[in-house]
Amino acid sequence: MIWNDNPKIEIYNEDCLPAMRKMKDNQFDLAIVDPPYGLEAKGQLSRLNGAGKLKNRAINQLSTEFDKNPPKEEYFNELFRVSQNQIIWGGNYFVLPPTRGIAIWDKEQPFPNFSAFEYAWTSFDKPAKIFKLATTRTGEKKIHPTQKPVALYKW
């Protein structure tokens, strides 16, 4: 289902795999995705057991159900088919082609029980880059636990 009032932008409100199956080859210039890594399924997503000052943070109260099912090979095949270029957050968790164009978001994380950085696989043939931005300094309200800051996408 396409949902939007702007004829120049199409927003699809459906599961991404069936949607991509209906799309043309190279329909998009760029796909930026952050698929589930499958850490919850492996019992590795332990942030919900936080203690001390972090125990009652809103992010610790959110469900991690979204992370139980990492995408299968078909997802990536379709993603590469419908997009000319890709940025895949968490690319280190998946079997992807070799690339030198990785992007690292150094979250300047002061807490040892959270990841210090996030890795993105990209299809760009460019040197690896590091973007530094503390999530605690963005002032943005998160609506999803894996939400990336706007400044990261502007970079």
C-alpha positions as CSV (number, residue, x, y, z in Angstrom):
1,M,0.0,0.0,0.0
2,I,1.4,3.4,-0.9
3,W,0.6,6.1,1.6
4,N,1.5,9.8,1.0
5,D,0.1,13.1,-0.3
6,N,3.3,14.1,-2.0
7,P,3.4,12.8,-5.6
8,K,7.3,12.9,-5.6
9,I,7.6,10.7,-2.5
10,E,6.2,7.2,-2.1
11,I,5.9,5.7,1.4
12,Y,5.2,2.0,1.6
13,N,3.4,0.7,4.7
14,E,4.0,-3.0,4.3
15,D,6.6,-5.7,5.1
16,C,9.7,-4.8,3.2
17,L,10.4,-8.2,1.5
18,P,7.0,-8.5,-0.2
19,A,7.3,-4.8,-1.2
20,M,10.7,-5.2,-2.7
21,R,9.6,-8.2,-4.7
22,K,7.2,-5.9,-6.5
23,M,9.7,-3.2,-7.2
24,K,11.8,-2.7,-10.4
25,D,15.5,-3.3,-10.6
26,N,17.5,-0.3,-9.4
27,Q,14.4,1.5,-8.4
28,F,16.2,3.5,-5.7
29,D,19.5,5.4,-5.8
30,L,20.2,4.5,-2.2
31,A,18.8,2.1,0.4
32,I,19.6,2.8,4.1
33,V,18.6,-0.1,6.3
34,D,19.0,-1.2,9.8
35,P,17.7,-4.8,9.9
36,P,17.3,-6.9,13.0
37,Y,20.6,-8.4,14.0
38,G,19.1,-11.5,15.7
39,L,20.8,-10.8,19.0
40,E,17.6,-11.3,21.0
41,A,17.2,-14.7,19.4
42,K,20.7,-15.6,20.6
43,G,20.1,-14.3,24.1
44,Q,22.8,-11.6,23.6
45,L,20.5,-8.5,23.9
46,S,21.0,-8.0,27.7
47,R,20.5,-4.3,28.0
48,L,17.0,-4.9,29.5
49,N,18.8,-6.3,32.6
50,G,20.4,-2.9,33.3
51,A,21.1,-1.7,36.7
52,G,21.8,1.5,38.6
53,K,21.1,4.7,36.8
54,L,20.3,2.9,33.6
55,K,17.7,0.6,35.1
56,N,14.7,2.8,34.5
57,R,15.7,4.5,31.2
58,A,12.8,4.4,28.7
59,I,14.9,2.5,26.2
60,N,15.2,-0.3,28.7
61,Q,11.5,-0.6,28.9
62,L,11.0,-1.1,25.1
63,S,10.3,-4.5,23.6
64,T,13.1,-6.3,21.8
65,E,10.8,-8.6,19.8
66,F,11.9,-6.7,16.7
67,D,15.4,-8.2,17.0
68,K,14.4,-11.9,17.1
69,N,14.4,-12.6,13.4
70,P,17.4,-11.4,11.3
71,P,16.8,-11.2,7.6
72,K,17.5,-14.2,5.4
73,E,19.6,-14.2,2.2
74,E,16.5,-13.4,0.1
75,Y,16.2,-10.0,1.8
76,F,19.7,-9.0,0.9
77,N,19.3,-10.3,-2.7
78,E,16.2,-8.2,-3.1
79,L,17.8,-5.1,-1.4
80,F,20.7,-5.3,-3.8
81,R,18.4,-5.7,-6.8
82,V,16.1,-2.8,-6.1
83,S,18.8,-0.3,-5.0
84,Q,21.9,1.0,-6.8
85,N,23.7,1.7,-3.5
86,Q,23.3,0.5,0.1
87,I,24.1,1.4,3.6
88,I,23.4,-1.5,5.9
89,W,23.7,-0.8,9.7
90,G,24.9,-3.9,11.6
91,G,26.6,-5.2,8.4
92,N,29.0,-7.1,10.7
93,Y,26.2,-9.4,11.7
94,F,25.5,-10.6,8.1
95,V,27.3,-12.3,5.2
96,L,27.8,-9.5,2.8
97,P,30.3,-8.9,-0.1
98,P,33.7,-7.4,0.8
99,T,33.8,-3.6,0.9
100,R,36.3,-1.0,1.9
101,G,33.6,1.6,2.3
102,I,32.6,0.9,5.9
103,A,31.2,3.6,8.1
104,I,31.6,3.6,11.9
105,W,29.5,5.7,14.2
106,D,31.5,6.2,17.4
107,K,28.8,6.8,20.0
108,E,31.2,8.1,22.5
109,Q,29.4,5.8,24.9
110,P,30.4,6.3,28.5
111,F,28.6,3.2,29.8
112,P,30.5,-0.1,29.5
113,N,27.3,-2.2,29.0
114,F,26.4,-0.5,25.7
115,S,28.1,-0.7,22.4
116,A,30.8,1.9,21.9
117,F,30.2,2.1,18.1
118,E,28.0,0.9,15.3
119,Y,29.2,-0.5,12.0
120,A,27.6,0.0,8.7
121,W,28.5,-1.9,5.5
122,T,28.3,0.3,2.4
123,S,28.4,-0.4,-1.3
124,F,30.6,2.7,-1.8
125,D,34.2,2.3,-3.0
126,K,35.6,4.9,-0.6
127,P,37.9,4.8,2.4
128,A,36.4,3.8,5.7
129,K,35.0,6.7,7.8
130,I,34.3,7.4,11.5
131,F,31.6,9.7,12.7
132,K,31.7,10.7,16.3
133,L,28.6,11.8,18.1
134,A,27.4,11.0,21.6
135,T,23.8,9.9,21.7
136,T,23.5,11.7,25.0
137,R,24.2,15.0,23.3
138,T,21.7,14.9,20.4
139,G,18.7,16.0,22.3
140,E,16.6,13.8,20.1
141,K,13.7,11.7,21.5
142,K,13.9,8.1,20.4
143,I,10.8,6.3,19.2
144,H,12.7,3.0,18.5
145,P,15.7,1.5,20.3
146,T,17.8,1.3,17.2
147,Q,17.0,4.8,15.9
148,K,20.0,6.7,14.6
149,P,20.5,10.4,15.1
150,V,19.6,12.8,12.3
151,A,23.1,14.2,12.3
152,L,24.5,10.8,11.4
153,Y,22.4,10.7,8.2
154,K,23.3,14.3,7.3
155,W,27.0,13.3,7.6
